[in-house]
Amino acid sequence: MATERAQRFVEALSSLEEDGDLEALVALFSDDAHVSNLASSRVFKGKQGARQFWREYKATLRQVKSSFRNMIEAGDRVALEWESHGTAQNGAAVAYEGVSILEWDGEHIRRFYAYFDPHALGEELAHGTAQRSQVPSTAPA
């Protein structure tokens, strides 16, 4: 069974991806949150930074849907193994996978960092040609 905090994040991300609801996701972040990923050298700070990070994420793809294979919680840390499918702004089909680490401070996320192959995503966005890894046969925890 998924943890409560992991599930709150997944539901808010789904609302962003499906309905464009940015604020439900931003509300999960602390006022001093740090948000980033492997593709960016920039760290987005605070709720305003989280808002910009997730707005840019949504704007990168015309459509996107993430699914989660594993959700692991240990203390104030959550690890999410995911795969995202969608359509790039140029119409190319896109699929990429990675892991996100969330560090919580009580009820809010104080740090979010996503790990994925930025080169593969760039190839996908430009051409829809990146190689896929074999999807593990595990089910979400």
SULLIN-V583451 format. One record per residue. N is the residue number from 1. PHI is phi in degrees with one decimal (none if undefined). PSI is psi in whole degrees, 0 to 359 (NA if undefined). Layout:
# SULLIN-V583451
n/phi/psi
N/PHI/PSI
N/PHI/PSI
This chain:
# SULLIN-V583451
n/phi/psi
1/none/136
2/-67.4/148
3/-72.2/158
4/-63.4/315
5/-68.9/319
6/-60.5/317
7/-65.1/322
8/-60.9/317
9/-64.7/313
10/-58.9/317
11/-65.1/318
12/-67.5/321
13/-64.4/318
14/-60.6/320
15/-63.1/322
16/-65.9/311
17/-65.3/320
18/-88.4/321
19/-117.9/355
20/76.2/15
21/-77.3/94
22/-77.0/324
23/-68.5/328
24/-62.4/323
25/-74.4/314
26/-59.8/325
27/-61.8/339
28/-76.8/344
29/-92.3/147
30/-77.3/165
31/-66.0/340
32/-116.9/27
33/-62.2/153
34/-119.9/127
35/-130.2/130
36/-165.2/182
37/-152.4/175
38/-64.5/335
39/-82.2/349
40/-122.4/137
41/-85.4/352
42/-85.9/140
43/-107.4/122
44/-87.4/131
45/-115.6/141
46/72.9/185
47/-63.5/320
48/-64.3/320
49/-64.9/318
50/-61.1/318
51/-59.0/314
52/-65.7/316
53/-56.5/309
54/-73.3/331
55/-64.9/317
56/-66.9/321
57/-56.4/309
58/-65.2/323
59/-72.5/338
60/-66.4/326
61/-119.8/139
62/-64.6/316
63/-138.5/147
64/-155.6/144
65/-142.8/123
66/-101.8/142
67/-125.3/153
68/-119.7/126
69/-89.4/324
70/-141.3/140
71/-130.4/116
72/-123.6/128
73/-119.1/133
74/-138.4/107
75/62.7/236
76/-95.3/17
77/-118.7/141
78/-127.4/133
79/-114.2/131
80/-122.4/121
81/-95.8/125
82/-137.5/166
83/-139.1/134
84/-118.9/138
85/-125.3/145
86/-175.9/200
87/-129.9/128
88/-72.1/167
89/-60.8/334
90/-84.9/3
91/92.4/352
92/-71.3/141
93/-69.2/141
94/-130.1/136
95/-146.1/130
96/-150.2/164
97/-140.5/160
98/-176.6/196
99/-135.0/138
100/-116.8/138
101/-111.7/128
102/-118.8/130
103/-110.9/125
104/-101.9/149
105/-122.5/85
106/72.8/245
107/-94.6/359
108/-122.9/152
109/-82.3/123
110/-98.8/340
111/-149.2/133
112/-130.4/131
113/-143.4/130
114/-109.9/134
115/-111.6/125
116/-161.3/172
117/-84.6/103
118/-66.1/331
119/-65.8/315
120/-62.2/319
121/-64.6/319
122/-59.8/318
123/-62.3/318
124/-61.4/311
125/-63.0/321
126/-80.0/321
127/-134.6/345
128/67.9/37
129/-121.6/4
130/-67.4/148
131/-73.4/146
132/-100.3/145
133/-84.3/164
134/-70.4/128
135/-72.0/128
136/-64.0/158
137/-90.1/15
138/-82.6/155
139/-106.1/158
140/-55.1/143
141/-69.6/NA
